[in-house]
Amino acid sequence: MLSLSSLSPGELRRRFDGPGLVLRTGPFRSRIRTDIPALVDTISLLYADYPVDEEGFADFQLHFASTPGWRRWLRPQVRFDQDGLRPFKPLPLSQAHPMFEWVMNWCVSNKAHSYLVIHAAVLERNGRAFILPAPPGSGKSTLCAALVCRGWRLLSDELTLVRPHDLALVPLPRPVSLKNASIGVIQAWDPQAVFGPAVPETSKGTIAHMRAPRASVAAAETTAQASHIVFPRYEAGAPVRIEGVAKARLFTRVADNAFNYTVLGATGFDALARLVDACAGFDFCYSELDEAIALFERLAGES
């Protein structure tokens, strides 16, 4: 099986410029075309361990291009199109990689309706998978990155894929998105972690992506079963604390974080009800990563 890192720079350019690079992320294949060298470089860095396919079927057709004409010189931008459609406005060219990651999330959340798709991180340890739904700014990705750096298996930072018939969590390991102060926090937490370039002035502030561990990418075909649903919240100076969430409230809160719960109808209701029934639910507040990780390790049965 070819990995992206096994391709020479010339072959990478040929694929990106021509027929497209078919990249596998979890259960999906994306054919990616671009004429933006910086985007090629960042994808090559952060997705080095991911499998690539020869020509063939792809779930998503993605084209990222620099805008032509005078804008190329005076106001360079990146635009995305999929099968001739342009669902997003162009962004500054420096934001090509954040756009790529957002587009990858958009494709799954809007099209992968064979799964119940929840806006949540999901990590596994000792056979127990933890789903972490949380709104932006909650500290979810910071906690996710810290756990990954301490050996937890990353299934996803953004999108939890639940297979309705058996509730298996299908891995979709991709780079972890960190924002603003969280970037420096995790770089100090694990100096060995590999980051793409920090991109300032996006709609979400400064963004940088941390490469997923090779072991998590290699285990992308190994599903997991959820045991905990934890709603994390960072609160400066607060002691670590955890409180149980009643099943009825847990159901509604997870449903609020599901992209396609209403699209799936009765299938989504049944899958979510069984998932909630199978999991312990908690609200979790933290300020110190060491304390947070110690508590998660206890929940995972390590002490």
DAKA-V418397 format. One record per run of one state. SS is the DSSP state (alpha for helix, beta for strand, coil for the rest). FROM is the first residue (numbers start at 0). TO is the last residue. If there is no record, write none. Layout:
# DAKA-V418397
SS:FROM:TO
SS:FROM:TO
This chain:
# DAKA-V418397
coil:0:1
beta:2:2
alpha:3:5
coil:6:7
alpha:8:16
coil:17:19
beta:20:24
coil:25:26
beta:27:33
coil:34:35
alpha:36:45
coil:46:49
beta:50:52
coil:53:58
beta:59:65
coil:66:69
alpha:70:73
coil:74:75
beta:76:81
coil:82:83
beta:84:84
coil:85:89
beta:90:91
alpha:92:110
coil:111:113
beta:114:124
coil:125:126
beta:127:132
coil:133:138
alpha:139:148
coil:149:151
beta:152:155
coil:156:157
beta:158:162
coil:163:167
beta:168:169
coil:170:174
beta:175:178
coil:179:179
alpha:180:188
coil:189:193
beta:194:194
coil:195:197
beta:198:201
coil:202:203
beta:204:209
coil:210:212
alpha:213:217
coil:218:222
beta:223:223
coil:224:224
beta:225:233
coil:234:239
beta:240:243
coil:244:245
alpha:246:255
coil:256:256
beta:257:257
coil:258:259
alpha:260:263
coil:264:264
alpha:265:277
coil:278:278
beta:279:285
coil:286:287
alpha:288:298
coil:299:302
